[in-house]
Amino acid sequence: MNPPRKQAELPMGPKNIIVLSESEDSEVPIPTSVPENPADKDKEVQSTELP
């Protein structure tokens, strides 16, 4: 589970890394297939993280 995650992190990019980490929690190893899910979660997470 560690080797595949690192390989996808390199080609994905720094922005995708955060999505990958978040999607992993949502059981979504393929964020590229569901850009609407990670995008919506990223916005919600940012809103909650912000004060």
N, C-alpha and C positions, 0 to 999 in steps of 0.2 A: 504493500500500500504506500510505502515511502518512496520507492524508486519511480513509480509511475507519476506520482504527484510532482516530484521535482522535475521530471522531464517535461511535463505539461506547463510548469511554471516558466521555464526558459522561453519557449516559443510563444507562450500566452502574453507575457509582459508583466510589469509591476502592477498595473491596474487590474489585470485579470487575476493576479495572485490573490488579491483580497476577495475577489468574487469566488475564486476556487475554494478558499478557506471557508467562506460563508456557505457556499453551495454544498460543501462536504457535510456541513451540519444539517443541511436540508436534504441530504441524500441525493445530491444532483452532481455527479462527476462530469457531466457534459453541459457546462454553462453555455457553450456555443450553440447547442441545439435549442436551448431555452433562454434566449437573451431577454425575454420579457420577465422571467422569474427573477434572475439575479439583478436585473436593472431595478425592478420594483423593490427588491429586498435591500439593495444598496442604498436606495433613496430613504427607505424606512429606517435603516440602521443609522444612516448619517443624521437623520432628523432626531433620532432617539439619543445618539451620541452627543449631539449639540445641546448646549444648555437651554 
